[in-house]
């Protein structure tokens, strides 16, 4: 009987460890923490297109959709820089990542951009 308790306790410990010990908290910063609903509501251009304007003071100003796009590209660049095996780096055109995140965020408006990009990376084929 004591042996059965040990086996059950071991199995429960392993189950808990698989679900919690291997999980790692990841912190996102910047506009990647904005909601998908915000992302979709600020889209103004075609997928992958940056939009800017020059103000009367000769400075360039960028739309929120451009800020989001630049964050996405920076995230992917950072991901690629962290991947040791270069065959596993993500090589995709700008419009593809933007289109994927737009679509995913439309379906999941209460989530955030960071999560949308993670889903993209899970489905990406380098």
C-alpha positions in Angstrom: 0.0 0.0 0.0 2.8 2.4 0.9 4.4 1.7 -2.5 1.2 2.8 -4.3 1.2 6.1 -2.4 4.8 6.7 -3.5 4.0 6.0 -7.1 1.0 8.3 -7.0 3.0 11.0 -5.3 5.8 10.7 -7.8 3.4 10.8 -10.8 1.6 13.9 -9.3 5.0 15.6 -8.7 6.1 14.9 -12.3 2.8 16.2 -13.7 3.1 19.4 -11.7 6.7 19.9 -12.7 6.0 19.4 -16.3 3.3 22.1 -16.2 4.9 24.6 -13.9 8.7 23.9 -13.5 9.3 24.1 -17.3 7.2 27.2 -17.7 9.1 30.4 -17.9 7.8 33.9 -17.3 8.4 36.2 -20.3 8.1 39.9 -19.9 7.1 42.1 -22.9 7.8 45.8 -23.1 6.5 48.6 -25.3 3.6 48.5 -27.6 3.8 44.7 -27.7 1.7 44.7 -24.5 -1.1 46.7 -26.2 -4.3 44.8 -26.9 -5.0 43.1 -30.2 -8.1 45.3 -30.4 -5.9 48.4 -30.3 -3.6 46.9 -32.9 -6.5 46.3 -35.3 -8.1 49.6 -34.7 -4.9 51.5 -35.6 -4.2 49.7 -38.8 -4.2 52.3 -41.6 -2.1 50.8 -44.5 -1.6 47.8 -46.5 0.1 44.9 -44.8 3.8 45.6 -44.3 3.4 49.3 -45.2 4.9 52.0 -43.0 3.1 55.3 -43.0 4.7 58.6 -42.0 4.2 62.3 -42.7 6.4 65.3 -42.5 5.0 68.0 -40.3 5.5 71.8 -41.0 8.4 71.7 -38.6 10.2 69.3 -41.0 10.1 66.4 -38.5 8.7 63.0 -39.6 5.8 61.6 -37.6 4.8 57.9 -37.8 1.3 56.5 -37.4 0.5 54.1 -34.6 0.3 51.2 -37.2 3.9 52.0 -38.2 5.0 51.9 -34.5 3.3 48.5 -34.2 4.9 47.2 -37.4 8.4 48.3 -36.2 7.8 46.6 -32.9 6.9 43.4 -34.7 10.0 43.5 -36.9 12.2 44.3 -33.9 10.8 41.4 -32.0 11.5 39.0 -34.9 15.0 40.4 -35.3 15.6 39.8 -31.6 14.2 36.3 -31.9 16.5 35.6 -34.8 19.5 37.0 -33.0 18.8 34.6 -30.0 18.4 31.5 -32.2 21.7 29.7 -32.3 20.8 27.4 -35.2 20.6 29.8 -38.1 18.4 27.3 -40.0 15.7 27.9 -37.4 15.7 31.7 -37.9 12.4 33.1 -39.2 12.8 34.5 -42.7 9.5 36.1 -43.8 8.5 39.2 -45.6 7.1 42.1 -43.7 3.6 41.8 -45.2 3.4 38.1 -44.1 4.0 38.8 -40.4 1.7 41.9 -40.5 -1.1 40.0 -42.2 -0.8 37.1 -39.7 -0.9 39.3 -36.7 -3.8 41.3 -38.1 -5.8 38.2 -38.7 -4.9 36.6 -35.3 -5.7 39.8 -33.5 -9.0 40.2 -35.2 -10.0 36.8 -33.9 -8.5 37.5 -30.4 -9.1 41.2 -29.6 -8.7 40.9 -25.9 -5.2 39.3 -26.2 -2.1 41.3 -26.9 0.4 41.7 -29.8 3.2 39.9 -27.9 0.9 36.8 -27.8 0.0 37.1 -31.4 3.7 37.1 -32.5 4.3 34.1 -30.3 1.5 32.3 -32.2 3.1 33.3 -35.4 6.5 31.9 -34.3 4.8 28.6 -33.4 3.4 28.3 -36.9 6.3 29.8 -38.8 8.4 27.5 -41.0 11.9 29.0 -41.3 
